[in-house]
Amino acid sequence: MTTPTAASDVPDTGDQTAIARQAILDESRNVIAYELYDRSKKFSEHSAASDAEMLFNVLSHAELQSLIGRKLMYLNCTHESLGGKHLELIHPERVVLEMPPVADHSAAEIEARIPAMEAVKARGFRLAFGHQTLARQYAAWLPLASFIKIDMQKVPADKLEPLVRFAEKSSTAQIIAEKVETVEQYELAAKVGIRLFQGYWFATPILVRGQTLRPAQANIIQLINLIRKPAEVGEIEELLKRDPTLSFNLLRFINSAGFGLNVEISSFRHAVMLLGLQKLFRWAALLMTTSRMGETAPAVGKMAVVRGRLMELLVAELLPPEHADDAFVVGIFSLLDTMLGLPMEQALESISLSSNITDALLQRKGMYAPFLELTLACESADDEAFARAATQLQLSNHQVNWAHLQALAWAESLDSAA
């Protein structure tokens, strides 16, 4: 697992994501949630675009998923992004959206923001406001609040208790004392009845880095076009088969904590059926906006595709047809460690695959392991390894060579069709 670091003085991370998290704790010092911040420095200011990028990174970040677990996620959100379709991708019951006050505190602008906040709240999201909303002009916002944060650095000590009493009277929100940096601030907050806390005195934010793996934009565009037709599931599955980075991102998304599922994926067809075309379209559109040209390694990706097809063809010679999909997944993900620059075990942490697949990829054991060994032998100049693997499966040189040529031709045909 990636070792987290302090979230101060973060350098530019290039193609990496850099997300900081800070714990929110209850009075017993139990962590109940994490607030997440984008530290990739891809945007000069907080905007609807940065919100979408942040959400994508949260849903795609393997290390982050293991660090959040099943706890609530607090995400800072602009009012402009509330109507964004990217919010449809995340499980609303897992998320608290932190909403800022309006820039000029004008009554008309405050009123205009209410319908969008009511809409996301009706979908199951919870809203958090800062203590600035504990003012007369924001009275209509307060019934929408699930949480109200009070900045212990900005609210004078003698004003804290009246502010808390007003918040309790005007809303049903839980109060969070944020930016708690001293024991005195903590004791003062606890004394006036605050039960949730956030700040450096409890936990310095930690930074979680992870390598992003973005598919070729041409394939994302083709996926979007297939969905809009709408195409048959089989056509979409074929596209996922040709691009291991695209299929990996999809499986990682389905198994992310934000999406709210944790299921074993038996095939790419299963993944498409599980997600549904509408959410698949939203995901592809968000992936398109967060991808850039030229970030994948075409040679490695093509080799993974050849391996997947060869595994599929070899298994078809000896095993029942239902094993072909699993065999393809084994082959196409056999280079995942190379593509991500991570050990295979860590690369597979963020997706849930059947034990038959993971046994082959991680331990070279199980029903697919001999086929993977033969597939790797086809790429090498080691005649002894090739002969040994083919003999173990009782496949002739002719059968294996024919399958290999078919796999190479299939991969070339995908390139020409893209």
C-alpha positions as CSV (number, residue, x, y, z in Angstrom):
1,M,0.0,0.0,0.0
2,T,1.2,3.5,-0.7
3,T,2.6,5.2,2.4
4,P,0.7,8.4,3.2
5,T,2.6,11.6,3.8
6,A,1.9,14.9,5.4
7,A,-0.2,17.1,3.2
8,S,1.9,20.3,3.4
9,D,4.2,21.6,0.7
10,V,2.9,19.2,-1.8
11,P,4.9,19.3,-5.1
12,D,3.4,19.0,-8.5
13,T,2.5,15.4,-9.1
14,G,2.4,15.2,-12.9
15,D,0.3,12.1,-13.9
16,Q,-0.3,11.2,-10.3
17,T,-3.3,12.0,-8.2
18,A,-2.7,13.5,-4.8
19,I,-5.6,13.5,-2.4
20,A,-5.4,14.6,1.2
21,R,-7.8,13.4,3.9
22,Q,-8.4,14.7,7.4
23,A,-10.4,12.8,10.0
24,I,-13.6,13.9,11.7
25,L,-14.0,12.4,15.1
26,D,-16.6,12.0,17.8
27,E,-16.2,12.8,21.5
28,S,-14.7,9.3,22.1
29,R,-12.0,10.0,19.4
30,N,-13.6,7.5,17.0
31,V,-13.2,8.4,13.3
32,I,-16.6,8.8,11.8
33,A,-15.7,10.4,8.5
34,Y,-12.9,11.9,6.4
35,E,-12.8,15.2,4.6
36,L,-11.0,14.9,1.2
37,Y,-9.0,17.6,-0.6
38,D,-7.5,17.5,-4.0
39,R,-3.8,18.3,-3.8
40,S,-2.9,17.6,-7.4
41,K,-2.8,21.3,-8.2
42,K,-4.4,20.8,-11.6
43,F,-6.8,23.7,-11.0
44,S,-5.9,27.2,-9.9
45,E,-9.2,27.6,-8.1
46,H,-12.2,25.6,-6.8
47,S,-14.7,25.1,-9.6
48,A,-17.3,22.7,-11.1
49,A,-14.4,21.2,-13.2
50,S,-12.3,20.6,-10.1
51,D,-15.3,19.0,-8.4
52,A,-15.7,16.5,-11.2
53,E,-11.9,15.8,-11.3
54,M,-11.9,15.3,-7.5
55,L,-14.9,12.9,-7.6
56,F,-13.3,10.9,-10.4
57,N,-10.0,10.6,-8.4
58,V,-12.0,9.5,-5.3
59,L,-13.8,6.8,-7.3
60,S,-10.6,5.6,-9.1
61,H,-8.1,5.8,-6.3
62,A,-7.2,2.3,-5.0
63,E,-5.1,3.5,-2.1
64,L,-7.7,6.0,-1.0
65,Q,-10.5,3.4,-1.0
66,S,-8.5,1.3,1.5
67,L,-7.9,4.3,3.7
68,I,-11.5,5.6,3.8
69,G,-13.1,2.2,4.3
70,R,-16.8,2.5,4.7
71,K,-16.8,5.8,6.5
72,L,-18.5,9.0,5.3
73,M,-16.7,11.2,2.8
74,Y,-16.9,15.0,3.1
75,L,-16.3,16.7,-0.3
76,N,-16.1,20.4,-0.9
77,C,-18.6,21.4,-3.6
78,T,-19.4,24.5,-5.6
79,H,-23.0,25.4,-6.1
80,E,-22.5,25.3,-9.9
81,S,-21.5,21.6,-9.7
82,L,-24.7,20.5,-7.9
83,G,-26.4,20.0,-11.2
84,G,-23.5,18.0,-12.7
85,K,-24.2,14.5,-13.8
86,H,-21.0,13.3,-12.2
87,L,-22.9,13.2,-8.8
88,E,-25.1,10.4,-10.2
89,L,-22.0,8.1,-10.1
90,I,-21.5,8.2,-6.4
91,H,-23.5,6.5,-3.6
92,P,-25.3,9.5,-2.0
93,E,-25.6,8.0,1.5
94,R,-21.8,7.8,1.7
95,V,-21.3,11.5,0.9
96,V,-21.6,14.9,2.7
97,L,-21.3,17.9,0.3
98,E,-19.8,20.9,1.9
99,M,-21.4,24.0,0.5
100,P,-19.9,27.5,0.7
101,P,-21.9,30.7,1.4
102,V,-22.6,32.9,-1.7
103,A,-19.9,35.4,-2.5
104,D,-21.8,38.6,-1.7
105,H,-24.4,37.2,0.8
106,S,-27.1,38.8,-1.3
107,A,-30.7,37.7,-0.4
108,A,-31.6,37.0,-4.1
109,E,-28.5,34.8,-4.6
110,I,-29.0,32.9,-1.4
111,E,-32.6,32.2,-2.4
112,A,-31.6,31.1,-5.9
113,R,-29.3,28.4,-4.5
114,I,-32.1,26.6,-2.5
115,P,-33.7,24.5,-5.3
116,A,-30.5,22.8,-6.3
117,M,-29.6,22.0,-2.7
118,E,-33.1,20.6,-2.0
119,A,-32.7,18.4,-5.1
120,V,-29.5,16.7,-4.0
121,K,-30.7,16.4,-0.5
122,A,-33.8,14.6,-1.8
123,R,-31.5,12.1,-3.6
124,G,-29.9,11.2,-0.3
125,F,-26.8,13.5,-0.1
126,R,-26.2,15.3,3.1
127,L,-25.2,18.9,3.2
128,A,-22.7,20.7,5.5
129,F,-22.5,24.5,5.9
130,G,-20.0,26.8,7.5
131,H,-20.8,28.9,10.5
132,Q,-21.3,31.9,8.1
133,T,-24.7,30.5,7.4
134,L,-25.7,31.1,11.1
135,A,-26.8,34.5,10.0
136,R,-30.3,36.0,9.4
137,Q,-30.0,36.1,5.6
138,Y,-29.3,32.3,5.5
139,A,-32.3,31.3,7.6
140,A,-33.9,29.4,4.7
141,W,-30.7,27.2,4.3
142,L,-30.6,26.0,7.8
143,P,-33.4,23.3,7.6
144,L,-31.3,21.7,4.8
145,A,-28.2,21.3,6.9
146,S,-27.1,17.9,8.2
147,F,-23.9,19.4,9.6
148,I,-22.7,22.9,10.5
149,K,-19.0,23.5,10.9
150,I,-17.8,26.2,13.3
151,D,-14.3,27.4,12.6
152,M,-12.5,27.6,16.0
153,Q,-9.9,29.9,14.5
154,K,-12.4,32.5,13.5
155,V,-15.2,32.4,16.1
156,P,-14.2,34.3,19.3
157,A,-14.5,32.2,22.5
158,D,-17.2,34.4,24.0
159,K,-19.3,34.0,20.9
160,L,-19.1,30.2,20.6
161,E,-21.9,29.2,23.0
162,P,-24.5,31.6,21.7
163,L,-23.7,30.5,18.1
164,V,-24.1,26.8,19.1
165,R,-27.4,27.5,20.8
166,F,-28.7,29.4,17.8
167,A,-27.6,26.5,15.5
168,E,-29.5,24.0,17.7
169,K,-32.6,26.2,17.7
170,S,-32.6,26.9,14.0
171,S,-31.7,23.4,12.6
172,T,-31.4,19.7,13.3
173,A,-27.8,19.7,12.2
174,Q,-24.9,18.2,14.1
175,I,-22.3,20.7,15.0
176,I,-18.6,20.1,14.1
177,A,-15.8,22.2,15.6
178,E,-13.2,22.4,12.8
179,K,-9.7,23.8,12.8
180,V,-9.2,22.7,16.4
181,E,-5.5,23.2,17.0
182,T,-5.1,23.4,20.8
183,V,-6.4,21.5,23.9
184,E,-8.0,24.7,25.0
185,Q,-10.1,25.0,21.8
186,Y,-11.1,21.3,22.2
187,E,-12.2,21.8,25.8
188,L,-14.1,24.9,25.0
189,A,-16.0,23.2,22.1
190,A,-16.8,20.2,24.3
191,K,-18.0,22.4,27.1
192,V,-20.6,24.1,25.0
193,G,-21.9,20.8,23.8
194,I,-20.1,20.1,20.5
195,R,-19.6,16.4,19.9
196,L,-17.8,16.3,16.6
197,F,-14.3,17.6,16.0
198,Q,-11.8,18.2,13.2
199,G,-8.4,19.8,13.2
200,Y,-4.6,19.5,13.6
201,W,-4.9,18.8,17.3
202,F,-6.5,15.4,16.5
203,A,-5.0,14.5,13.1
204,T,-2.8,16.3,10.6
205,P,-4.1,15.7,7.1
206,I,-2.3,12.9,5.3
207,L,-1.6,12.8,1.6
208,V,-2.4,9.7,-0.5
209,R,-0.7,9.4,-3.9
210,G,-1.6,7.0,-6.6
211,Q,-0.7,6.5,-10.2
212,T,-3.6,7.2,-12.6
213,L,-4.1,5.0,-15.6
214,R,-6.1,6.9,-18.3
215,P,-7.4,5.1,-21.4
216,A,-6.9,6.4,-24.9
217,Q,-9.5,9.1,-25.6
218,A,-10.4,7.6,-29.0
219,N,-11.6,4.5,-27.1
220,I,-13.6,6.5,-24.6
221,I,-15.3,8.4,-27.4
222,Q,-16.1,5.1,-29.1
223,L,-17.6,3.8,-25.8
224,I,-19.7,6.9,-25.5
225,N,-20.9,6.5,-29.1
226,L,-21.8,2.8,-28.5
227,I,-23.8,3.7,-25.4
228,R,-25.7,6.5,-27.3
229,K,-26.8,4.2,-30.1
230,P,-27.5,2.2,-27.9
231,A,-25.4,-0.7,-29.0
232,E,-25.8,-4.3,-27.9
233,V,-24.0,-5.3,-24.7
234,G,-21.7,-7.6,-26.7
235,E,-20.4,-4.6,-28.8
236,I,-19.5,-2.7,-25.6
237,E,-17.9,-5.8,-24.2
238,E,-15.7,-6.1,-27.3
239,L,-14.5,-2.5,-26.8
240,L,-13.6,-3.2,-23.2
241,K,-11.7,-6.2,-24.3
242,R,-9.5,-4.2,-26.6
243,D,-8.4,-1.6,-24.0
244,P,-7.1,-3.0,-20.7
245,T,-6.9,0.5,-19.2
246,L,-10.5,1.2,-20.0
247,S,-11.7,-2.1,-18.5
248,F,-9.5,-1.7,-15.5
249,N,-10.9,1.8,-14.8
250,L,-14.4,0.4,-15.1
251,L,-13.9,-2.5,-12.7
252,R,-12.1,-0.2,-10.2
253,F,-15.0,2.2,-10.3
254,I,-17.6,-0.5,-9.8
255,N,-15.7,-1.7,-6.7
256,S,-15.0,1.8,-5.3
257,A,-16.3,2.7,-1.9
258,G,-18.1,5.7,-3.4
259,F,-20.1,3.5,-5.8
260,G,-21.3,1.4,-2.9
261,L,-20.9,-2.1,-4.4
262,N,-18.4,-4.9,-3.6
263,V,-19.0,-7.7,-5.9
264,E,-17.0,-10.2,-7.8
265,I,-17.0,-9.4,-11.5
266,S,-17.2,-12.5,-13.7
267,S,-16.8,-10.8,-17.1
268,F,-16.9,-7.4,-18.8
269,R,-20.4,-8.2,-19.9
270,H,-21.3,-8.7,-16.2
271,A,-19.7,-5.3,-15.4
272,V,-21.8,-3.5,-18.1
273,M,-25.0,-5.2,-17.0
274,L,-24.3,-4.4,-13.3
275,L,-23.7,-0.8,-14.0
276,G,-26.4,-0.1,-16.6
277,L,-26.1,2.0,-19.7
278,Q,-27.1,5.3,-18.1
279,K,-24.4,5.2,-15.4
280,L,-21.9,3.7,-17.8
281,F,-22.5,6.8,-20.0
282,R,-22.0,9.2,-17.0
283,W,-18.8,7.4,-16.0
284,A,-17.4,7.5,-19.6
285,A,-18.2,11.2,-19.9
286,L,-16.4,11.9,-16.6
287,L,-13.5,9.7,-17.7
288,M,-13.3,11.7,-21.0
289,T,-13.1,15.0,-19.2
290,T,-10.3,13.8,-16.9
291,S,-8.2,12.1,-19.5
292,R,-5.5,13.5,-21.6
293,M,-3.9,12.4,-24.8
294,G,-0.7,10.3,-24.8
295,E,-0.7,8.9,-21.3
296,T,-0.9,5.2,-22.0
297,A,1.7,2.8,-23.3
298,P,0.3,1.4,-26.5
299,A,2.8,-1.5,-26.8
300,V,2.0,-2.7,-23.3
301,G,-1.7,-2.3,-23.9
302,K,-1.5,-4.2,-27.2
303,M,0.5,-7.0,-25.6
304,A,-2.2,-7.3,-22.8
305,V,-4.9,-7.5,-25.4
306,V,-3.0,-10.3,-27.3
307,R,-2.6,-12.2,-24.0
308,G,-6.3,-11.9,-23.3
309,R,-7.4,-13.2,-26.7
310,L,-4.8,-16.0,-26.6
311,M,-5.9,-17.1,-23.2
312,E,-9.5,-17.1,-24.4
313,L,-8.7,-19.3,-27.4
314,L,-6.5,-21.7,-25.5
315,V,-9.1,-22.3,-22.8
316,A,-11.8,-22.8,-25.5
317,E,-9.8,-25.8,-26.7
318,L,-10.0,-27.6,-23.3
319,L,-12.6,-26.1,-21.0
320,P,-16.3,-25.4,-21.2
321,P,-17.3,-22.1,-22.9
322,E,-18.3,-20.3,-19.7
323,H,-14.6,-20.2,-18.7
324,A,-13.6,-18.1,-21.7
325,D,-14.5,-14.8,-20.2
326,D,-12.5,-15.4,-17.0
327,A,-9.5,-16.5,-19.2
328,F,-9.6,-13.3,-21.1
329,V,-9.6,-11.2,-17.9
330,V,-6.6,-13.2,-16.7
331,G,-4.7,-12.5,-19.9
332,I,-5.6,-8.8,-20.3
333,F,-4.8,-8.0,-16.6
334,S,-1.6,-10.0,-16.5
335,L,0.3,-6.8,-17.4
336,L,-1.6,-4.6,-14.9
337,D,1.4,-4.3,-12.6
338,T,3.5,-2.9,-15.5
339,M,0.8,-0.5,-16.6
340,L,0.3,0.9,-13.1
341,G,3.9,0.7,-11.9
342,L,2.7,-1.3,-8.9
343,P,3.1,-4.8,-7.5
344,M,0.3,-7.0,-8.9
345,E,-1.2,-7.6,-5.5
346,Q,-1.5,-3.9,-4.9
347,A,-2.8,-3.3,-8.5
348,L,-5.6,-5.7,-7.9
349,E,-6.7,-4.3,-4.5
350,S,-9.2,-2.0,-6.0
351,I,-11.1,-4.5,-8.1
352,S,-13.0,-7.6,-7.0
353,L,-12.3,-10.6,-9.2
354,S,-13.1,-14.3,-8.8
355,S,-10.6,-16.4,-6.9
356,N,-9.8,-18.4,-10.1
357,I,-8.6,-15.2,-11.7
358,T,-6.7,-13.8,-8.8
359,D,-5.0,-17.2,-8.1
360,A,-3.7,-17.2,-11.6
361,L,-2.5,-13.6,-11.5
362,L,-1.0,-13.5,-8.0
363,Q,0.1,-17.1,-7.3
364,R,0.3,-18.7,-10.8
365,K,-2.0,-21.4,-9.4
366,G,-5.4,-22.7,-10.2
367,M,-7.2,-23.7,-13.4
368,Y,-6.0,-20.8,-15.5
369,A,-2.4,-20.8,-14.4
370,P,-1.2,-23.4,-17.0
371,F,-2.8,-21.4,-19.8
372,L,-1.1,-18.2,-18.5
373,E,2.2,-20.0,-18.4
374,L,1.8,-21.1,-22.0
375,T,0.7,-17.6,-23.1
376,L,3.8,-16.1,-21.5
377,A,6.0,-18.8,-23.2
378,C,4.6,-17.8,-26.6
379,E,6.2,-14.4,-26.1
380,S,9.6,-15.7,-25.1
381,A,12.4,-17.4,-27.0
382,D,12.5,-20.2,-24.4
383,D,11.7,-23.3,-26.4
384,E,11.9,-25.5,-23.4
385,A,9.3,-23.4,-21.4
386,F,7.0,-23.5,-24.4
387,A,7.3,-27.2,-24.8
388,R,6.8,-27.8,-21.1
389,A,3.7,-25.6,-20.9
390,A,2.1,-27.1,-24.1
391,T,2.8,-30.6,-23.0
392,Q,1.2,-30.0,-19.6
393,L,-2.0,-28.9,-21.4
394,Q,-1.7,-31.6,-24.0
395,L,-1.9,-29.1,-26.8
396,S,0.1,-29.5,-30.0
397,N,2.5,-26.9,-31.4
398,H,0.0,-26.4,-34.3
399,Q,-2.9,-25.7,-31.9
400,V,-0.9,-23.2,-29.9
401,N,0.7,-21.4,-32.9
402,W,-2.7,-21.2,-34.6
403,A,-4.2,-19.6,-31.5
404,H,-1.3,-17.2,-31.1
405,L,-1.6,-16.1,-34.8
406,Q,-5.3,-15.6,-34.3
407,A,-4.8,-13.5,-31.2
408,L,-2.2,-11.3,-33.0
409,A,-4.5,-10.8,-36.0
410,W,-7.4,-10.0,-33.7
411,A,-5.4,-7.3,-31.9
412,E,-4.3,-5.8,-35.2
413,S,-7.9,-5.8,-36.4
414,L,-8.9,-3.8,-33.3
415,D,-6.2,-1.2,-34.0
416,S,-7.4,-0.8,-37.6
417,A,-11.1,-0.5,-36.4
418,A,-10.3,2.1,-33.7
